[in-house]
Amino acid sequence: MHAAIRPQPGIMEIAPYEGGKAKLAGRAEVLKLSSNENPLGPAPAALAALRAAAPDLHRYPSPDHAELRAAIAAAHGLDAERVICGCGSDEIISFLCQAYAGPGDEVLYSRYGFLMYPISARAAGATPVAAPEDGRRASVDALLAAANARTRLVFLANPNNPTGTMITSQEVERLAANLPEQALLVLDGAYAEYVEDFDGGLSLIERRENVVMTRTLSKIHGLGGLRVGWGYGPAHVIDVLNRIRGPFNLSGLQQQIALAALSDWSHVERSREANAAARRLLTDGLRGLGVGVDESHGNFVLARFAGPKAAAAIDAALQADGILVRAMGGYGLPEALRITVGLEGDCRRVVDTVGRALGAAR
């Protein structure tokens, strides 16, 4: 570190986020199951919008995302004035920490929650606090016990990444109702669309002033490379976030493709159904091999092995077969691998490779 030019407190405590691997040395093609991407890709309408938007790249985009916000509101039955758009839901998370947390404040999250929660908290100068979980499932009692007068934000992903587990809407409401009055509950709904007949907590937001939600088009909409997310919350929260949002944080290209994706809800339905079938195949196949797998509600499963060495050996075997998954040491789960649910053939390939590796180790 430079002797005199120093970053703000907390910045150097951040371990840089590492995404899932996309390449393997010496292999031109790999099966990438490391980043929870939709194997069906984007909707055809989104791809058509990509081609159509090219001639307008010299134009500045809409700074208020009015058309996109209206489409999001129409798709989910929301008030467009209370929708905010960001460069992925990560940016909305960053806005929340920047706006509501700082030195002396605490940002609370469940122990195996998304890594961007503590990263964004530290970037704002706040202290991240991880509450214990109950068998890799968020515990409302533990979160409430950890909340105090310094707690400003409480992050809860439901379903959670990387565990895939979720808690009931009743438990979420109990959490919101019993937090300290200065604390804001943030529901991360990145994987909400993978759960049948689930609004992710949007109805709760309509009844409360202390709950906000983040969502993304990266997962079930198949637009991870586009980086479009959105948030919804009480008017007083969205007003604050818009004061720190850059005027052109989403390009015209992002907005046009996102609009097209939102016009094709049949693609979402197909993706949900395909994911459910392949997830069951992958879960049952791994459990049949004696691998620990919690019931997942997302587009991935968390596979738990005998220990860190066993997980590393399975990871190595998968890579030798050209399959990339996500090691979970950074999440405090070194005995586990997070495996994206691919197509059914992909899932069979994973199960076959894991089975051979486990058989060779016995």
C-alpha positions in Angstrom: 0.0 0.0 0.0 1.2 3.5 -0.7 2.5 5.4 2.3 0.2 8.4 1.9 -2.4 7.6 -0.7 -4.8 5.3 1.1 -8.3 4.1 0.4 -11.3 4.5 2.7 -11.4 2.2 5.8 -12.8 -1.2 5.0 -11.8 -1.3 1.3 -8.6 -3.3 1.9 -10.6 -5.8 4.0 -12.5 -6.8 0.8 -11.6 -10.1 -0.8 -12.2 -9.4 -4.5 -15.2 -11.3 -5.8 -14.3 -14.3 -8.0 -16.9 -15.4 -10.5 -17.3 -19.0 -11.8 -14.6 -20.2 -14.1 -15.3 -20.1 -17.8 -12.2 -21.6 -19.4 -10.0 -24.6 -18.9 -6.4 -24.6 -20.1 -5.9 -26.9 -23.1 -9.7 -27.3 -23.8 -11.5 -25.4 -26.6 -14.9 -26.4 -25.3 -16.1 -26.8 -21.8 -19.5 -27.5 -20.1 -19.8 -24.4 -17.9 -21.9 -25.1 -14.9 -20.2 -22.5 -12.6 -22.3 -19.3 -12.9 -26.0 -20.3 -12.6 -26.7 -19.4 -16.2 -29.8 -20.4 -18.1 -28.8 -23.2 -20.5 -31.7 -22.2 -22.8 -30.2 -18.7 -23.3 -32.2 -15.6 -23.9 -35.7 -15.4 -25.5 -35.7 -15.2 -29.3 -37.3 -11.7 -28.9 -34.3 -10.6 -26.9 -31.9 -11.8 -29.6 -33.9 -10.0 -32.3 -33.8 -6.8 -30.2 -30.0 -7.0 -30.0 -29.8 -7.0 -33.8 -32.3 -4.2 -34.1 -30.7 -1.9 -31.6 -27.3 -1.8 -33.2 -27.9 1.3 -35.5 -28.7 3.5 -32.4 -25.5 2.9 -30.5 -24.5 6.6 -31.0 -27.6 7.7 -29.1 -27.6 8.4 -25.3 -30.0 6.1 -23.5 -33.1 7.1 -21.5 -31.8 8.3 -18.1 -35.0 7.5 -16.2 -35.6 4.0 -17.8 -39.3 4.9 -18.0 -40.3 2.4 -20.7 -38.4 -0.4 -19.0 -39.8 0.4 -15.6 -43.3 0.4 -17.0 -42.7 -3.0 -18.6 -41.3 -4.4 -15.3 -44.3 -2.9 -13.4 -46.8 -4.4 -15.9 -45.2 -7.9 -15.8 -45.3 -8.0 -12.0 -48.3 -5.8 -11.1 -46.3 -3.0 -9.5 -46.1 0.8 -9.3 -43.6 1.9 -12.0 -42.7 4.9 -10.0 -41.3 2.6 -7.3 -39.1 0.6 -9.6 -35.4 1.4 -10.0 -33.1 -0.2 -12.6 -29.5 -1.0 -12.3 -26.5 -2.7 -13.9 -27.5 -6.1 -12.5 -29.1 -6.4 -9.1 -25.5 -6.1 -7.8 -25.7 -2.3 -8.5 -28.9 -2.0 -6.5 -27.3 -3.8 -3.6 -24.4 -1.3 -3.8 -26.8 1.6 -3.9 -28.5 0.4 -0.8 -25.2 0.1 1.2 -24.0 3.4 -0.1 -27.2 5.1 0.8 -28.0 3.5 4.2 -24.8 2.2 5.8 -21.5 3.7 6.7 -18.9 3.8 9.5 -20.3 2.6 12.8 -23.2 0.8 11.1 -23.8 -2.9 10.6 -25.1 -4.8 7.6 -26.6 -8.1 8.6 -27.0 -11.2 6.4 -27.4 -14.9 6.7 -24.1 -16.8 7.0 -24.1 -18.4 3.6 -25.6 -15.4 1.8 -24.4 -13.9 -1.4 -20.8 -12.6 -1.2 -21.8 -9.2 -2.6 -23.5 -8.3 0.7 -20.3 -8.1 2.8 -18.3 -6.7 -0.1 -20.8 -3.8 -0.6 -21.0 -3.2 3.1 -17.3 -2.9 3.5 -17.1 -0.6 0.4 -19.5 1.7 2.2 -17.4 1.6 5.4 -20.0 -0.4 7.3 -19.4 -3.7 9.2 -20.8 -6.9 7.8 -22.3 -9.3 10.3 -23.2 -12.9 9.4 -25.9 -14.6 11.4 -25.8 -18.4 11.9 -28.0 -20.6 9.7 -30.0 -23.7 10.5 -28.7 -26.5 8.4 -27.7 -24.2 5.5 -31.1 -22.5 5.7 -31.6 -18.9 6.9 -32.8 -18.6 10.5 -35.1 -15.7 11.3 -34.5 -16.2 15.0 -30.7 -15.9 14.5 -31.1 -12.8 12.3 -33.3 -11.1 14.9 -30.9 -12.1 17.7 -28.0 -10.4 15.7 -29.9 -7.3 14.9 -29.3 -4.2 17.2 -29.3 -0.5 17.2 -26.4 -0.4 14.7 -28.1 -2.6 12.1 -29.1 -0.6 9.1 -29.6 -3.2 6.4 -30.6 -6.9 6.6 -30.0 -8.9 3.4 -32.0 -12.1 2.8 -31.8 -14.1 -0.5 -34.9 -16.3 -0.9 -34.1 -18.7 -2.5 -30.6 -18.3 -1.3 -27.4 -18.5 -3.4 -25.3 -20.8 -3.0 -27.4 -23.1 -0.9 -30.7 -23.1 -2.9 -32.7 -23.2 0.3 -35.5 -20.9 1.2 -37.8 -19.9 4.0 -41.6 -19.4 4.0 -43.3 -16.1 3.3 -44.6 -16.2 6.9 -41.1 -16.3 8.2 -40.0 -13.5 6.0 -42.9 -11.4 7.3 -42.0 -12.2 10.9 -38.5 -11.0 10.2 -39.7 -7.7 8.7 -42.1 -7.1 11.6 -39.5 -7.6 14.3 -36.5 -5.8 13.0 -35.3 -2.6 14.8 -37.1 0.4 13.5 -34.1 1.9 11.7 -33.3 -1.3 9.8 -34.3 -2.0 6.2 -34.9 -5.6 5.0 -33.6 -6.3 1.5 -35.1 -9.3 -0.2 -32.8 -10.6 -2.9 -35.1 -12.3 -5.4 -32.5 -13.2 -8.1 -34.0 -16.8 -8.2 -37.6 -16.0 -7.3 -38.9 -16.9 -10.8 -37.7 -20.4 -10.4 -40.3 -21.0 -7.7 -43.8 -21.7 -8.9 -46.5 -19.2 -7.8 -44.0 -17.1 -5.8 -43.8 -13.3 -5.9 -40.5 -13.2 -3.9 -42.1 -10.9 -1.3 -43.4 -8.2 -3.6 -46.8 -8.3 -1.8 -45.1 -7.8 1.5 -43.5 -4.6 0.2 -46.9 -3.2 -0.5 -47.8 -3.6 3.2 -44.6 -2.4 4.8 -42.3 0.6 4.7 -39.1 -1.3 5.8 -38.8 -3.8 3.0 -37.2 -3.5 -0.5 -36.5 -6.1 -3.1 -33.8 -6.7 -5.7 -34.4 -8.7 -8.9 -32.4 -9.6 -12.0 -32.8 -10.5 -15.7 -29.5 -12.5 -15.5 -31.0 -15.8 -14.4 -34.2 -17.2 -15.7 -34.4 -14.6 -18.5 -30.9 -15.8 -19.7 -29.4 -12.3 -19.9 -26.4 -12.7 -17.5 -24.1 -11.0 -20.0 -26.4 -8.0 -20.4 -26.3 -6.9 -16.7 -29.8 -5.6 -16.1 -31.4 -5.7 -12.6 -34.1 -3.8 -10.8 -35.4 -3.0 -7.4 -38.8 -2.3 -5.9 -39.6 -0.7 -2.6 -41.4 2.0 -0.7 -41.3 5.4 -2.3 -39.0 6.9 0.3 -36.4 4.2 -0.4 -36.5 4.5 -4.2 -36.3 8.3 -4.0 -33.1 8.0 -2.0 -31.5 5.4 -4.4 -32.3 7.5 -7.5 -30.4 10.4 -5.9 -27.1 8.4 -6.1 -27.9 6.4 -9.3 -25.9 7.6 -12.3 -28.1 9.1 -15.1 -26.9 6.6 -17.7 -26.2 3.5 -15.7 -28.1 1.4 -18.3 -27.2 1.7 -22.0 -29.9 1.9 -24.6 -28.9 -1.5 -25.8 -29.5 -3.0 -22.3 -32.9 -1.3 -22.0 -34.1 -2.4 -25.5 -33.1 -6.1 -25.0 -34.5 -6.2 -21.5 -37.8 -4.8 -22.8 -37.9 -7.5 -25.4 -37.2 -10.2 -22.9 -40.0 -9.0 -20.7 -42.4 -9.3 -23.6 -41.8 -13.1 -23.9 -43.0 -14.6 -20.6 -43.4 -18.0 -22.3 -39.6 -18.3 -22.3 -39.7 -17.9 -18.6 -42.2 -20.6 -18.2 -40.2 -23.0 -20.5 -37.1 -22.2 -18.5 -38.7 -22.9 -15.2 -40.2 -26.2 -16.3 -36.9 -27.4 -17.9 -35.0 -26.4 -14.9 -37.3 -28.2 -12.5 -37.0 -31.4 -14.5 -33.2 -31.3 -14.8 -32.8 -30.2 -11.2 -34.7 -33.3 -10.0 -32.6 -35.5 -12.2 -29.3 -34.0 -10.9 -30.5 -34.0 -7.3 -31.7 -37.6 -7.4 -28.6 -38.7 -9.3 -26.2 -37.2 -6.8 -28.2 -38.4 -3.8 -28.1 -41.9 -5.3 -24.3 -41.7 -5.1 -24.5 -40.8 -1.4 -23.8 -37.1 -2.0 -25.5 -34.6 0.3 -27.8 -32.3 -1.5 -30.3 -30.0 0.1 -33.6 -29.4 -1.7 -32.8 -26.5 -4.0 -35.3 -23.9 -5.3 -33.0 -22.2 -7.8 -31.2 -23.2 -10.9 -28.3 -24.9 -9.1 -27.7 -27.5 -6.4 -25.1 -27.5 -3.6 -23.4 -30.9 -3.5 -21.7 -31.7 -0.2 -18.9 -34.3 0.0 -17.0 -35.9 2.9 -14.7 -33.0 3.4 -12.6 -30.3 1.6 -10.2 -32.9 0.1 -13.0 -35.0 -1.3 -14.7 -31.9 -2.8 -11.4 -30.8 -4.4 -10.9 -34.3 -5.9 -14.4 -34.3 -7.4 -13.8 -30.8 -8.8 -10.6 -32.0 -10.4 -12.4 -35.0 -11.9 -15.1 -32.8 -13.3 -12.5 -30.5 -14.8 -10.7 -33.4 -16.3 -14.0 -34.2 -18.0 -14.3 -30.6 -19.2 -17.0 -29.7 -16.7 -16.7 -26.4 -14.7 -18.6 -26.0 -11.4 -18.1 -23.6 -8.5 -15.9 -24.5 -5.5 -17.5 -23.0 -2.3 -14.5 -22.4 -0.1 -15.0 -18.6 -0.4 -18.5 -19.1 1.1 -17.2 -21.1 4.1 -18.3 -24.3 2.6 -15.0 -26.0 1.4 -16.6 -29.4 1.4 -19.2 -28.3 -1.2 -19.5 -27.6 -4.9 -22.2 -25.5 -6.4 -23.4 -27.1 -9.7 -25.6 -25.1 -12.1 -28.6 -27.1 -13.5 -27.8 -27.4 -17.2 -29.8 -29.4 -19.8 -30.8 -32.9 -18.8 -27.9 -34.4 -20.7 -25.5 -32.1 -18.9 -26.9 -33.3 -15.6 -26.5 -36.9 -16.5 -22.9 -36.2 -17.5 -22.2 -34.6 -14.1 -23.7 -37.5 -12.3 -21.7 -40.0 -14.3 -18.4 -38.2 -13.7 -19.0 -37.8 -10.0 -20.0 -41.5 -9.8 -16.8 -42.6 -11.5 -14.7 -40.4 -9.3 -16.3 -41.6 -6.1 -16.0 -45.2 -7.2 -12.3 -44.7 -7.9 -11.8 -43.2 -4.5 -13.3 -46.2 -2.7 
